[in-house]
Amino acid sequence: MNAIEVQNLSKSYGADFSLRDVSLKVESGKIFALLGPNGAGKTTLVKLILNLMQQDLGQITINAVSSQTPHSRKGVAFIPEKFNFFPYYTVRGVLEFFGTMKGLHGEHLTNQINHALTELDISELANRKLQSLSKGQVQRAGLASLLIGENDLLILDEPFSGLDPIGMRDLKDILRKQRALGKTIFLNSHILSEMEQICDDVAILHKGQLLYSGSVQKILDDGSTLEDFFYQLVSRQNEGIKE
C-alpha cells in the first residue's frame, strides 16, 4: 500500500497556481523527500496533505483514506519548519502534552518520553522551559514529539532547519531507525546533499509543476548526483519558460 497518493492535484491563489496537476505516490516504509526551490509549492502540498487547506482539483489519500476525513490523520505525526509552542512549557511538558493528546498516560507515556529525550540527546533539557533554549534545542524538542505515540507516517517540513552538523547527523540516524521499524517518512526540504544520503525516493517541484518523481538510486546509477540532477532539471525548465 502507498502511504500517500496525490492525484491530479491543483491549487491556485487567484490567477497564480501554486500547484498544477501534480500526481505522485509515497510508498509505505520508505523515506521520501519533496524537493524544490523556494516558492515551488512544497509547503502548500504538505498543508493539503494534512487538510490544513483545500485543493481546487484532485484527490489525496493517506493509507487509502481521503485526506479530507479526520480518520486519515490517525497515526500521522507532523512537525513544521519552525516548531513553536507555549514558551513557559518545559521540554518534558511539551512531550507530555502530545502524549496525552494521543491517549497515552502513566508509565507507558513516561517510557515514551524518556526514549524520545534520549534519542534526541536532550535528556538534560527535560525540565527547562522552551523560552530558555536555543533555536536548535527547541527544534530537537519538536522532533522528539514525533516519537511520541503510535505513528506510522512522519511528515517533516524542512526538518534540518536550525540544526547544527551534529543535530543533522543525529536526525538522519533517527529517520533511518524509524524506516527500519517500517514507518514512512515524508520530508519537505531543499538540502539536497542530506536528502541524497537518506532518501529512497524523491519528487521535484518547480513553480507548481512536478518535474520528477522516482528513485534516488536510479539518479545515482545514471552517473549524476542528486544536486546536479536537480539543478539541470530546474534549469531546463526555466529555459523552457523563458522561450
C-alpha positions as CSV (number, residue, x, y, z in Angstrom):
1,M,0.0,0.0,0.0
2,N,1.1,3.5,-0.7
3,A,1.2,5.7,2.4
4,I,0.3,8.8,0.4
5,E,-1.2,9.2,-3.1
6,V,-1.7,12.5,-4.8
7,Q,-3.8,12.5,-8.0
8,N,-4.1,15.4,-10.4
9,L,-3.8,18.0,-7.7
10,S,-4.2,21.7,-8.4
11,K,-4.2,24.7,-6.0
12,S,-4.4,28.3,-7.1
13,Y,-4.2,31.6,-5.3
14,G,-6.2,33.9,-7.5
15,A,-4.7,33.8,-11.0
16,D,-1.5,32.2,-9.9
17,F,-1.1,28.4,-9.5
18,S,0.9,27.1,-6.5
19,L,0.3,23.5,-7.8
20,R,-0.8,22.4,-11.2
21,D,-1.9,18.9,-12.0
22,V,0.5,17.2,-9.6
23,S,0.4,13.4,-9.2
24,L,2.8,11.3,-7.0
25,K,3.0,8.3,-4.7
26,V,4.8,7.8,-1.4
27,E,5.5,4.1,-0.8
28,S,5.0,2.8,2.7
29,G,8.1,2.1,4.7
30,K,10.4,4.4,2.8
31,I,12.0,7.8,3.2
32,F,10.6,10.2,0.6
33,A,11.6,13.8,0.0
34,L,9.7,16.6,-1.7
35,L,12.3,18.9,-3.3
36,G,12.2,22.3,-5.0
37,P,13.4,25.9,-4.9
38,N,11.7,28.4,-2.6
39,G,8.2,29.1,-3.9
40,A,7.9,25.7,-5.7
41,G,4.7,24.7,-3.8
42,K,6.2,22.3,-1.3
43,T,4.7,23.7,1.8
44,T,1.3,24.1,0.0
45,L,1.4,20.4,-0.8
46,V,2.2,19.5,2.8
47,K,-0.7,21.6,4.0
48,L,-3.1,20.0,1.5
49,I,-2.0,16.5,2.6
50,L,-2.7,17.5,6.2
51,N,-6.0,19.1,5.2
52,L,-4.9,22.5,6.5
53,M,-6.2,24.0,3.3
54,Q,-8.5,22.8,0.4
55,Q,-7.3,21.9,-3.1
56,D,-9.1,23.3,-6.2
57,L,-8.9,20.0,-8.0
58,G,-7.6,16.4,-7.4
59,Q,-7.5,13.9,-4.6
60,I,-5.2,13.0,-1.8
61,T,-5.3,9.7,0.2
62,I,-3.4,8.7,3.3
63,N,-3.2,4.9,3.7
64,A,-6.1,4.7,1.1
65,V,-8.3,7.1,3.2
66,S,-9.3,10.6,1.8
67,S,-7.2,13.3,3.4
68,Q,-10.4,15.3,3.9
69,T,-11.6,12.9,6.6
70,P,-10.1,13.2,10.1
71,H,-9.5,9.4,10.2
72,S,-6.8,9.8,7.6
73,R,-4.6,11.6,10.1
74,K,-4.7,8.8,12.7
75,G,-1.1,7.6,13.1
76,V,0.3,10.7,11.4
77,A,2.8,13.0,13.2
78,F,3.9,16.3,11.8
79,I,6.4,19.0,12.6
80,P,6.6,22.3,10.8
81,E,9.8,24.1,9.7
82,K,9.7,26.3,12.9
83,F,8.5,24.4,15.9
84,N,6.6,26.8,18.1
85,F,4.9,26.0,21.4
86,F,4.0,27.8,24.6
87,P,7.3,29.2,25.8
88,Y,6.6,28.5,29.5
89,Y,6.3,24.8,28.9
90,T,9.3,22.6,29.7
91,V,10.6,20.1,27.2
92,R,9.1,17.2,29.2
93,G,5.8,19.2,29.4
94,V,5.7,19.5,25.6
95,L,6.1,15.8,25.2
96,E,3.5,15.1,27.9
97,F,1.1,17.3,26.1
98,F,1.5,15.5,22.8
99,G,1.3,12.1,24.5
100,T,-1.9,13.0,26.3
101,M,-3.4,14.2,23.0
102,K,-2.6,10.7,21.6
103,G,-4.3,9.0,24.5
104,L,-1.1,7.9,26.4
105,H,-0.8,8.0,30.2
106,G,1.1,6.6,33.1
107,E,4.2,4.5,32.8
108,H,3.7,4.0,29.1
109,L,3.8,7.7,28.4
110,T,6.8,8.2,30.7
111,N,8.7,5.5,29.0
112,Q,8.0,7.0,25.5
113,I,9.0,10.5,26.7
114,N,12.3,9.2,28.2
115,H,13.0,7.3,25.0
116,A,12.4,10.4,22.9
117,L,14.5,12.6,25.1
118,T,17.4,10.0,24.8
119,E,17.0,9.7,21.0
120,L,17.3,13.4,20.5
121,D,20.0,13.7,23.1
122,I,18.1,16.3,25.2
123,S,17.6,14.5,28.4
124,E,19.5,17.2,30.3
125,L,17.0,19.8,28.9
126,A,13.9,17.9,30.1
127,N,13.0,20.3,32.8
128,R,14.0,23.5,31.1
129,K,11.4,25.9,29.6
130,L,11.4,26.4,25.9
131,Q,12.0,30.1,26.3
132,S,15.4,29.4,27.8
133,L,16.5,27.2,24.9
134,S,18.4,27.9,21.6
135,K,16.7,27.6,18.3
136,G,18.4,24.2,17.7
137,Q,17.4,22.9,21.1
138,V,13.7,23.9,20.5
139,Q,13.9,22.1,17.1
140,R,15.1,19.0,18.8
141,A,12.2,19.1,21.3
142,G,9.8,19.4,18.4
143,L,11.5,16.4,16.7
144,A,11.2,14.4,19.9
145,S,7.4,14.9,19.7
146,L,7.4,12.8,16.6
147,L,8.5,9.8,18.6
148,I,5.5,10.0,21.0
149,G,2.6,7.7,20.2
150,E,1.9,5.0,17.6
151,N,2.8,6.9,14.4
152,D,3.3,5.2,11.1
153,L,3.7,8.3,8.9
154,L,6.0,11.1,9.9
155,I,5.8,14.4,8.0
156,L,8.6,16.9,8.5
157,D,8.7,20.3,6.9
158,E,12.4,21.5,6.5
159,P,13.5,19.3,9.5
160,F,17.2,20.3,9.3
161,S,16.4,24.0,9.7
162,G,18.2,25.3,12.8
163,L,20.2,22.1,13.5
164,D,23.9,22.1,13.8
165,P,26.0,19.4,12.0
166,I,25.8,17.1,15.0
167,G,22.0,17.6,15.1
168,M,21.7,16.9,11.4
169,R,23.6,13.7,11.7
170,D,21.6,12.6,14.7
171,L,18.3,13.3,12.9
172,K,19.4,11.3,9.9
173,D,20.2,8.3,12.2
174,I,16.8,8.7,13.8
175,L,15.0,8.7,10.5
176,R,16.9,5.6,9.4
177,K,15.8,3.9,12.6
178,Q,12.2,4.8,12.0
179,R,12.3,3.5,8.5
180,A,13.8,0.2,9.8
181,L,10.8,0.0,12.1
182,G,8.6,0.1,9.0
183,K,7.5,3.7,9.3
184,T,7.1,6.1,6.3
185,I,9.0,9.4,6.4
186,F,7.9,12.3,4.2
187,L,10.4,15.2,4.1
188,N,10.0,18.6,2.6
189,S,13.5,20.0,2.1
190,H,15.9,21.8,-0.2
191,I,19.1,20.5,1.4
192,L,20.0,18.1,-1.4
193,S,23.1,16.6,0.0
194,E,21.3,15.3,3.1
195,M,18.4,14.0,1.0
196,E,20.7,12.1,-1.2
197,Q,22.2,10.3,1.8
198,I,18.9,9.1,3.4
199,C,16.1,9.1,0.9
200,D,14.8,6.2,-1.1
201,D,12.6,8.3,-3.4
202,V,12.2,12.0,-4.3
203,A,9.9,14.3,-6.2
204,I,11.0,17.6,-7.6
205,L,8.6,20.5,-7.8
206,H,9.3,23.8,-9.6
207,K,6.8,26.6,-10.0
208,G,4.0,24.3,-9.0
209,Q,4.7,21.6,-11.6
210,L,6.1,18.1,-10.9
211,L,9.4,17.6,-12.9
212,Y,10.4,14.2,-11.5
213,S,9.2,11.5,-9.1
214,G,11.3,8.4,-8.6
215,S,14.2,6.6,-7.1
216,V,17.3,8.4,-5.8
217,Q,19.4,5.3,-6.6
218,K,18.3,5.5,-10.3
219,I,19.7,9.0,-10.4
220,L,23.0,7.9,-8.9
221,D,23.2,4.8,-11.1
222,D,22.9,7.1,-14.1
223,G,26.1,8.8,-13.0
224,S,24.7,12.0,-11.5
225,T,24.4,13.4,-8.0
226,L,21.1,14.5,-6.8
227,E,22.3,18.1,-6.7
228,D,23.4,18.0,-10.3
229,F,20.2,16.2,-11.4
230,F,18.1,18.8,-9.6
231,Y,20.0,21.8,-11.0
232,Q,19.9,20.5,-14.6
233,L,16.2,19.7,-14.4
234,V,15.2,23.0,-12.9
235,S,17.5,24.9,-15.3
236,R,16.0,23.2,-18.4
237,Q,12.5,24.1,-17.1
238,N,13.5,27.7,-16.6
239,E,14.9,27.9,-20.1
240,G,11.7,26.4,-21.5
241,I,9.6,29.0,-19.6
242,K,11.8,31.9,-21.0
243,E,11.4,30.6,-24.5
